């Protein structure tokens, strides 16, 4: 019983973090990109920490759960520190995050193929895969694409958080 409460709480926190990140990317795009990236890095690290705690509490999760949590913590801290130091990190961040999203999507597709998942989860994972591919090529495109992409990325993160909350209810 206590494990289900921890898992539900962790899923709820993860959903809220996705909603916050999505909202930041939608409403604070453009001129405050460094602030968005810094906050997103901190939230990503927090989400990784919650994944790790969930894995410690519940041993029957998939084996890549702690790896995903550790990668989120490392990537989140790296993003926050690099942005705080004033580097022009956001140019390379898109490729890095895009690659991470592609790997995450592939792992999620493997997981979804092993369980009976709702069609909405398939749509979200395929959208995340598409975003990952787009992010990986974004630095090679025109800079004006960034703002439009931030709106799209924010909308996807917001939808993921809302779908997660709906599943929890």
C-alpha positions in Angstrom: 0.0 0.0 0.0 2.8 2.4 0.9 4.6 1.7 -2.4 1.5 2.6 -4.4 1.3 5.9 -2.5 5.0 6.7 -3.3 4.6 5.7 -7.0 1.4 7.8 -7.3 3.1 10.8 -5.6 6.2 10.5 -7.8 4.0 10.2 -10.9 2.0 13.2 -9.8 5.2 15.2 -9.2 6.5 14.2 -12.6 3.3 15.3 -14.3 3.4 18.7 -12.5 7.0 19.1 -13.6 6.0 18.4 -17.2 3.2 20.9 -17.0 5.6 23.6 -15.5 8.2 23.0 -18.2 5.6 23.0 -20.9 4.1 26.3 -19.6 7.6 27.9 -19.4 8.4 27.0 -22.9 5.1 28.3 -24.2 4.9 31.6 -22.3 8.5 32.6 -21.7 10.0 31.8 -25.1 12.4 33.9 -27.1 14.2 36.4 -25.0 14.4 34.5 -21.8 15.7 31.2 -23.3 18.6 31.0 -20.8 16.2 31.2 -17.8 13.9 28.6 -19.3 16.9 26.3 -19.9 18.2 26.8 -16.4 14.8 26.1 -14.8 14.2 23.1 -17.1 17.6 21.7 -16.1 16.8 22.0 -12.4 13.4 20.4 -13.0 14.9 17.6 -15.1 17.3 16.9 -12.3 14.5 16.8 -9.8 12.5 14.4 -12.0 15.5 12.1 -12.2 15.9 12.2 -8.4 12.2 11.2 -8.0 12.7 8.4 -10.5 15.7 7.1 -8.4 13.7 7.3 -5.2 10.8 5.4 -6.8 13.2 2.7 -8.0 14.7 2.4 -4.5 11.2 2.1 -3.0 9.9 -0.4 -5.6 12.3 -3.0 -6.9 10.0 -4.5 -9.6 10.4 -1.6 -12.0 12.0 -2.0 -15.4 15.8 -2.3 -15.2 16.4 1.0 -17.2 14.5 3.1 -14.6 17.5 3.9 -12.5 19.6 4.6 -15.6 17.0 7.0 -16.9 16.9 8.7 -13.4 20.7 9.0 -13.2 20.9 10.4 -16.8 18.2 13.0 -16.0 20.0 14.1 -12.8 23.4 14.4 -14.6 21.9 16.1 -17.7 19.7 18.4 -15.6 22.6 19.6 -13.4 24.9 20.0 -16.4 22.3 22.1 -18.2 21.7 24.3 -15.1 25.4 24.8 -14.4 26.4 25.5 -18.1 23.5 28.0 -18.4 24.4 29.7 -15.1 28.0 30.2 -16.2 26.8 32.2 -19.2 27.9 29.8 -21.9 26.2 29.8 -25.3 25.0 26.4 -24.3 21.5 26.5 -25.7 22.9 26.0 -29.3 24.3 22.6 -28.3 21.6 21.8 -25.8 19.1 21.1 -28.6 21.2 18.3 -30.1 21.9 16.8 -26.6 18.3 16.9 -25.5 17.2 15.6 -28.9 19.4 12.6 -28.6 18.3 12.0 -25.1 14.6 12.2 -26.2 15.3 9.7 -29.0 16.9 7.2 -26.6 14.1 7.8 -24.1 11.5 7.2 -26.8 13.1 4.0 -28.0 13.2 2.7 -24.4 9.5 3.7 -23.9 8.5 2.1 -27.2 10.1 -1.1 -26.0 8.3 -0.9 -22.7 5.0 -0.1 -24.3 5.3 -3.0 -26.7 5.7 -5.3 -23.7 2.6 -4.1 -21.9 -0.9 -3.3 -22.9 -0.7 0.5 -23.2 -3.4 3.0 -24.0 -3.3 4.5 -27.5 -2.7 8.0 -25.9 0.6 6.9 -24.5 1.7 5.7 -28.0 0.8 9.1 -29.4 2.8 10.9 -26.7 5.8 8.7 -27.1 5.8 9.1 -30.9 5.5 12.9 -30.5 8.4 12.8 -28.1 10.4 10.8 -30.7 9.5 13.3 -33.4 10.6 16.2 -31.1 13.9 14.4 -30.4 14.6 14.0 -34.1 13.7 17.7 -34.8 15.8 18.9 -31.8 18.8 17.0 -33.1 18.7 18.9 -36.4 17.5 22.2 -35.1 20.9 23.9 -34.7 21.5 23.4 -38.4 18.2 25.3 -39.3 17.4 29.0 -39.2 17.4 30.6 -35.8 13.8 31.9 -36.2 12.7 28.3 -35.9 13.6 28.3 -32.2 10.6 30.3 -31.0 8.1 28.2 -32.9 9.8 25.0 -31.8 9.7 26.1 -28.1 5.9 26.5 -28.5 5.6 23.1 -29.9 7.9 21.5 -27.3 6.1 23.3 -24.5 2.7 22.1 -25.9 4.0 18.5 -26.0 5.4 18.7 -22.4 2.1 20.2 -21.3 0.1 17.5 -23.0 2.3 14.8 -21.4 1.7 16.3 -18.0 -2.0 16.6 -18.5 -2.3 13.0 -19.9 -0.3 11.8 -16.9 -2.6 13.5 -14.5 -5.7 12.1 -16.3 -4.2 8.6 -16.0 -3.6 9.1 -12.2 -7.3 10.2 -11.7 
